[in-house]
């Protein structure tokens, strides 16, 4: 069968996964070529057998890259997110990281990260509709509080 162009709705899920996996693999190869090695890092909190919250990311080039921080809605407002964040930062320090980077589209979450010692390093207004993109960085070698 020859060349076929496919568009949304006609593309198999496995092919979409192959595209994202290919981009990730390419990035990892570039990173390794410059001495990088991404290692996953995470912290979760369980109550009995139920997941209360968690934070995930990776460490690479002496930096903690935070991907996701989540606390179940029924547990919010109890300091669990802050504790998860601090525990991941401490773990990253043990892995030789000097700083931590996080991005969010939520203005109130960006303010919360600032209260946790992060400083705004980039801001893109109306990145996605009404949401602004915030990129924040924290020096892990000090208390980082501003």
Secondary structure, DSSP 8 states (H G I E B T S, - for coil): -------TTSS-HHHHHHHHHHHHHHHHHHHHHTT---EEEEEEEEETTEEEEEEEEEEETTEEEEEEEEE-GGGTTSSHHHHHHHHHHHHHHHTT--EEEEEES-HHHHHHHHHTT-EEEEEEEEEETTEEEEEEEEETTS----
